[in-house]
Protein backbone atom coordinates (compact mmCIF):
# COMPACT_ATOMS: atom_id res chain seq x y z
CA UNK A 1 0.00 0.00 0.00
CA UNK A 2 2.78 2.41 0.93
CA UNK A 3 4.72 1.70 -2.27
CA UNK A 4 1.58 2.20 -4.34
CA UNK A 5 0.83 5.58 -2.77
CA UNK A 6 4.48 6.55 -3.20
CA UNK A 7 4.17 5.88 -6.92
CA UNK A 8 0.91 7.88 -7.08
CA UNK A 9 2.66 10.83 -5.44
CA UNK A 10 5.50 10.84 -7.98
CA UNK A 11 5.88 13.95 -10.11
CA UNK A 12 7.54 14.55 -13.44
CA UNK A 13 11.05 15.84 -12.96
CA UNK A 14 11.67 14.01 -9.70
CA UNK A 15 14.84 12.34 -10.89
CA UNK A 16 18.43 11.73 -9.90
CA UNK A 17 19.64 11.51 -6.33
CA UNK A 18 16.73 13.60 -5.08
CA UNK A 19 14.24 11.19 -6.61
CA UNK A 20 16.09 8.20 -5.21
CA UNK A 21 16.16 9.81 -1.78
CA UNK A 22 12.43 10.54 -1.90
CA UNK A 23 11.68 6.98 -3.00
CA UNK A 24 13.87 5.11 -0.54
CA UNK A 25 15.00 7.41 2.26
CA UNK A 26 11.94 9.44 3.18
CA UNK A 27 8.64 8.05 4.57
CA UNK A 28 6.70 11.19 3.64
CA UNK A 29 4.42 11.39 0.62
CA UNK A 30 4.89 15.00 -0.46
CA UNK A 31 7.59 15.17 -3.17
CA UNK A 32 7.61 18.99 -3.20
CA UNK A 33 10.71 19.48 -1.00
CA UNK A 34 12.69 17.16 -3.31
CA UNK A 35 11.83 19.10 -6.47
CA UNK A 36 14.16 21.73 -7.86
CA UNK A 37 17.34 23.06 -6.35
CA UNK A 38 18.29 22.55 -2.74
CA UNK A 39 18.04 25.41 -0.30
CA UNK A 40 20.51 26.44 2.35
CA UNK A 41 20.90 23.51 4.68
CA UNK A 42 21.10 23.75 8.44
CA UNK A 43 21.44 21.22 11.22
CA UNK A 44 18.62 21.35 13.74
CA UNK A 45 20.59 20.15 16.75
CA UNK A 46 17.63 20.58 19.09
CA UNK A 47 15.42 18.52 16.80
CA UNK A 48 18.11 15.87 16.44
CA UNK A 49 18.46 15.62 20.21
CA UNK A 50 14.72 15.30 20.65
CA UNK A 51 14.58 12.62 17.95
CA UNK A 52 17.32 10.59 19.63
CA UNK A 53 15.54 11.01 22.97
CA UNK A 54 12.29 9.69 21.51
CA UNK A 55 14.11 6.72 20.00
CA UNK A 56 15.59 5.99 23.42
CA UNK A 57 12.20 6.30 25.12
CA UNK A 58 10.61 3.99 22.57
CA UNK A 59 13.40 1.43 22.89
CA UNK A 60 13.01 1.48 26.69
CA UNK A 61 9.27 0.90 26.38
CA UNK A 62 9.67 -1.81 23.76
CA UNK A 63 12.63 -3.79 25.09
CA UNK A 64 12.22 -2.91 28.75
CA UNK A 65 8.80 -1.96 30.11
CA UNK A 66 6.88 -4.32 27.82
CA UNK A 67 8.80 -7.29 29.25
CA UNK A 68 7.84 -6.31 32.80
CA UNK A 69 4.14 -6.07 31.99
CA UNK A 70 1.77 -9.02 32.32
CA UNK A 71 1.80 -11.07 29.12
CA UNK A 72 -1.06 -10.29 26.76
CA UNK A 73 -2.86 -7.14 25.75
CA UNK A 74 -0.96 -4.83 28.11
CA UNK A 75 2.52 -5.93 27.05
CA UNK A 76 1.44 -5.79 23.40
CA UNK A 77 0.13 -2.24 23.73
CA UNK A 78 3.20 -1.00 25.61
CA UNK A 79 5.41 -2.57 22.95
CA UNK A 80 3.36 -1.00 20.16
CA UNK A 81 3.58 2.46 21.74
CA UNK A 82 7.33 1.95 22.06
CA UNK A 83 7.59 0.98 18.40
CA UNK A 84 5.68 4.11 17.35
CA UNK A 85 8.09 6.25 19.38
CA UNK A 86 11.11 4.53 17.83
CA UNK A 87 9.87 4.88 14.24
CA UNK A 88 7.26 7.60 13.74
CA UNK A 89 8.34 10.00 16.46
CA UNK A 90 12.06 9.22 16.57
CA UNK A 91 13.67 7.75 13.47
CA UNK A 92 11.44 9.60 11.01
CA UNK A 93 12.12 12.86 12.85
CA UNK A 94 15.85 12.16 12.64
CA UNK A 95 15.49 11.57 8.89
CA UNK A 96 13.74 14.94 8.59
CA UNK A 97 16.63 16.61 10.40
CA UNK A 98 19.05 14.93 8.00
CA UNK A 99 17.20 16.12 4.91
CA UNK A 100 16.93 19.63 6.33
CA UNK A 101 20.69 19.61 6.84
CA UNK A 102 21.22 19.08 3.09
CA UNK A 103 18.72 21.75 2.08
CA UNK A 104 15.48 19.82 1.61
CA UNK A 105 12.58 21.53 3.37
CA UNK A 106 10.84 18.46 4.74
CA UNK A 107 8.90 18.51 8.00
CA UNK A 108 8.68 15.76 10.64
CA UNK A 109 5.71 13.48 10.09
CA UNK A 110 4.54 13.91 13.67
CA UNK A 111 3.91 17.46 14.88
CA UNK A 112 3.18 17.23 18.62
CA UNK A 113 -0.21 15.51 18.28
CA UNK A 114 -0.73 15.84 22.04
CA UNK A 115 -1.07 19.60 21.51
CA UNK A 116 -4.00 19.27 19.07
CA UNK A 117 -6.97 21.48 19.97
CA UNK A 118 -9.46 19.78 17.68
CA UNK A 119 -9.87 16.69 15.52
CA UNK A 120 -9.27 18.86 12.45
CA UNK A 121 -5.99 20.01 13.99
CA UNK A 122 -5.03 16.46 14.98
CA UNK A 123 -5.73 14.74 11.65
CA UNK A 124 -4.94 17.69 9.42
CA UNK A 125 -1.71 19.06 10.91
CA UNK A 126 -0.26 16.86 13.60
CA UNK A 127 -0.68 13.10 13.15
CA UNK A 128 1.19 11.22 10.40
CA UNK A 129 1.41 13.98 7.84
CA UNK A 130 2.53 11.47 5.20
CA UNK A 131 -0.89 9.83 5.29
CA UNK A 132 -2.53 13.25 5.36
CA UNK A 133 -0.65 14.32 2.22
CA UNK A 134 -1.69 11.15 0.40
CA UNK A 135 -5.36 11.41 1.37
CA UNK A 136 -5.47 15.11 0.46
CA UNK A 137 -4.07 14.42 -2.99
CA UNK A 138 -5.96 11.24 -3.83
CA UNK A 139 -9.28 11.69 -2.00
CA UNK A 140 -10.08 15.07 -0.45
CA UNK A 141 -9.27 17.47 -3.28
CA UNK A 142 -10.87 15.44 -6.11
CA UNK A 143 -14.02 14.70 -4.09
CA UNK A 144 -14.27 18.28 -2.81
CA UNK A 145 -14.33 19.63 -6.38
CA UNK A 146 -17.29 17.41 -7.20
CA UNK A 147 -19.26 17.12 -3.96
CA UNK A 148 -18.02 19.73 -1.48
CA UNK A 149 -15.71 19.75 1.52
CA UNK A 150 -18.02 17.94 3.94
CA UNK A 151 -18.42 14.91 1.67
CA UNK A 152 -14.69 14.95 0.90
CA UNK A 153 -13.76 14.82 4.59
CA UNK A 154 -16.12 11.93 5.24
CA UNK A 155 -14.74 10.15 2.16
CA UNK A 156 -11.23 10.53 3.60
CA UNK A 157 -12.25 8.70 6.77
CA UNK A 158 -13.99 5.97 4.76
CA UNK A 159 -10.81 5.41 2.73
CA UNK A 160 -8.78 5.40 5.96
CA UNK A 161 -11.13 2.75 7.34
CA UNK A 162 -10.71 0.52 4.29
CA UNK A 163 -6.91 0.82 4.34
CA UNK A 164 -6.71 0.07 8.06
CA UNK A 165 -9.01 -2.93 7.67
CA UNK A 166 -6.51 -4.24 5.10
CA UNK A 167 -3.47 -3.51 7.26
CA UNK A 168 -4.95 -4.59 10.61
CA UNK A 169 -7.94 -6.93 10.26
CA UNK A 170 -6.77 -8.73 7.13
CA UNK A 171 -3.35 -9.27 8.67
CA UNK A 172 -4.89 -10.54 11.92
CA UNK A 173 -7.48 -12.68 10.16
CA UNK A 174 -10.33 -11.19 12.19
CA UNK A 175 -11.70 -8.18 13.99
CA UNK A 176 -13.42 -6.95 10.86
CA UNK A 177 -15.38 -3.74 11.23
CA UNK A 178 -13.65 -2.44 14.36
CA UNK A 179 -11.16 -0.17 12.52
CA UNK A 180 -14.07 1.03 10.37
CA UNK A 181 -16.05 1.88 13.50
CA UNK A 182 -13.06 3.83 14.82
CA UNK A 183 -12.81 6.00 11.71
CA UNK A 184 -16.57 6.51 11.51
CA UNK A 185 -16.34 7.92 15.04
CA UNK A 186 -13.54 10.25 13.88
CA UNK A 187 -15.62 11.43 10.94
CA UNK A 188 -18.69 12.01 13.10
CA UNK A 189 -16.59 13.87 15.65
CA UNK A 190 -15.08 16.08 12.97
CA UNK A 191 -18.53 16.94 11.61
CA UNK A 192 -19.71 17.75 15.13
CA UNK A 193 -16.86 20.14 15.88
CA UNK A 194 -17.43 21.97 12.58
CA UNK A 195 -20.76 23.21 13.91
CA UNK A 196 -20.44 26.93 14.71
CA UNK A 197 -21.59 26.53 18.32
CA UNK A 198 -19.03 23.80 19.03
CA UNK A 199 -16.23 25.65 17.25
CA UNK A 200 -16.97 28.77 19.30
CA UNK A 201 -16.72 26.81 22.55
CA UNK A 202 -13.35 25.32 21.54
CA UNK A 203 -12.02 28.75 20.59
CA UNK A 204 -12.97 30.20 23.95
CA UNK A 205 -11.83 27.15 25.93
CA UNK A 206 -8.79 25.57 24.22
CA UNK A 207 -8.35 23.09 27.07
CA UNK A 208 -11.78 21.67 26.30
CA UNK A 209 -10.77 21.15 22.69
CA UNK A 210 -7.71 19.22 23.84
CA UNK A 211 -9.77 17.02 26.14
CA UNK A 212 -12.29 16.40 23.35
CA UNK A 213 -9.54 15.48 20.88
CA UNK A 214 -7.83 13.13 23.29
CA UNK A 215 -11.12 11.42 24.18
CA UNK A 216 -12.22 10.89 20.56
CA UNK A 217 -8.86 9.78 19.18
CA UNK A 218 -7.46 7.72 22.08
CA UNK A 219 -10.69 6.52 23.72
CA UNK A 220 -11.77 4.10 20.97
CA UNK A 221 -8.19 3.19 19.93
CA UNK A 222 -8.72 -0.32 21.30
CA UNK A 223 -11.17 -0.84 18.43
CA UNK A 224 -8.62 0.33 15.89
CA UNK A 225 -5.82 -1.92 17.19
CA UNK A 226 -8.15 -4.64 18.35
CA UNK A 227 -7.17 -7.64 20.51
CA UNK A 228 -6.82 -10.09 17.61
CA UNK A 229 -4.30 -7.79 15.96
CA UNK A 230 -2.34 -7.44 19.19
CA UNK A 231 -2.31 -11.20 19.87
CA UNK A 232 -1.80 -12.50 16.34
CA UNK A 233 0.45 -9.85 14.81
CA UNK A 234 2.14 -7.50 17.27
CA UNK A 235 3.04 -9.91 20.08
CA UNK A 236 4.59 -12.51 17.69
CA UNK A 237 6.50 -9.68 16.01
CA UNK A 238 7.81 -8.41 19.33
CA UNK A 239 8.82 -11.94 20.27
CA UNK A 240 10.67 -12.28 16.97
CA UNK A 241 12.74 -9.13 17.59
CA UNK A 242 13.44 -10.17 21.20
CA UNK A 243 11.29 -7.54 22.89
CA UNK A 244 8.98 -10.10 24.52
CA UNK A 245 9.81 -13.59 25.79
Secondary structure as the mmCIF struct_conf table of DSSP 4:
data_model
#
loop_
_struct_conf.conf_type_id
_struct_conf.id
_struct_conf.beg_label_comp_id
_struct_conf.beg_label_asym_id
_struct_conf.beg_label_seq_id
_struct_conf.end_label_comp_id
_struct_conf.end_label_asym_id
_struct_conf.end_label_seq_id
HELX_RH_AL_P HELX_RH_AL_P1 UNK A 2 UNK A 8
TURN_TY1_P TURN_TY1_P1 UNK A 9 UNK A 9
TURN_TY1_P TURN_TY1_P2 UNK A 12 UNK A 13
HELX_RH_AL_P HELX_RH_AL_P2 UNK A 16 UNK A 24
BEND BEND1 UNK A 25 UNK A 25
BEND BEND2 UNK A 29 UNK A 29
HELX_RH_3T_P HELX_RH_3T_P1 UNK A 32 UNK A 34
BEND BEND3 UNK A 35 UNK A 37
HELX_RH_AL_P HELX_RH_AL_P3 UNK A 45 UNK A 60
HELX_RH_PI_P HELX_RH_PI_P1 UNK A 61 UNK A 65
HELX_RH_AL_P HELX_RH_AL_P4 UNK A 66 UNK A 68
BEND BEND4 UNK A 69 UNK A 69
HELX_LH_PP_P HELX_LH_PP_P1 UNK A 70 UNK A 70
TURN_TY1_P TURN_TY1_P3 UNK A 71 UNK A 72
HELX_RH_AL_P HELX_RH_AL_P5 UNK A 73 UNK A 84
HELX_RH_PI_P HELX_RH_PI_P2 UNK A 85 UNK A 91
HELX_RH_AL_P HELX_RH_AL_P6 UNK A 92 UNK A 101
TURN_TY1_P TURN_TY1_P4 UNK A 102 UNK A 103
BEND BEND5 UNK A 109 UNK A 109
HELX_RH_3T_P HELX_RH_3T_P2 UNK A 113 UNK A 115
BEND BEND6 UNK A 117 UNK A 118
HELX_RH_AL_P HELX_RH_AL_P7 UNK A 119 UNK A 121
HELX_RH_PI_P HELX_RH_PI_P3 UNK A 122 UNK A 126
BEND BEND7 UNK A 127 UNK A 127
HELX_RH_AL_P HELX_RH_AL_P8 UNK A 129 UNK A 135
HELX_RH_PI_P HELX_RH_PI_P4 UNK A 136 UNK A 140
HELX_RH_AL_P HELX_RH_AL_P9 UNK A 141 UNK A 147
HELX_RH_AL_P HELX_RH_AL_P10 UNK A 149 UNK A 164
HELX_RH_PI_P HELX_RH_PI_P5 UNK A 165 UNK A 169
HELX_RH_AL_P HELX_RH_AL_P11 UNK A 170 UNK A 172
TURN_TY1_P TURN_TY1_P5 UNK A 173 UNK A 173
TURN_TY1_P TURN_TY1_P6 UNK A 176 UNK A 177
HELX_RH_AL_P HELX_RH_AL_P12 UNK A 178 UNK A 193
TURN_TY1_P TURN_TY1_P7 UNK A 194 UNK A 194
BEND BEND8 UNK A 195 UNK A 195
HELX_RH_AL_P HELX_RH_AL_P13 UNK A 196 UNK A 204
HELX_RH_AL_P HELX_RH_AL_P14 UNK A 206 UNK A 218
TURN_TY1_P TURN_TY1_P8 UNK A 219 UNK A 220
HELX_RH_AL_P HELX_RH_AL_P15 UNK A 221 UNK A 224
TURN_TY1_P TURN_TY1_P9 UNK A 225 UNK A 225
HELX_RH_AL_P HELX_RH_AL_P16 UNK A 227 UNK A 229
HELX_RH_PI_P HELX_RH_PI_P6 UNK A 230 UNK A 234
HELX_RH_AL_P HELX_RH_AL_P17 UNK A 235 UNK A 240
TURN_TY1_P TURN_TY1_P10 UNK A 241 UNK A 242
BEND BEND9 UNK A 243 UNK A 243
#
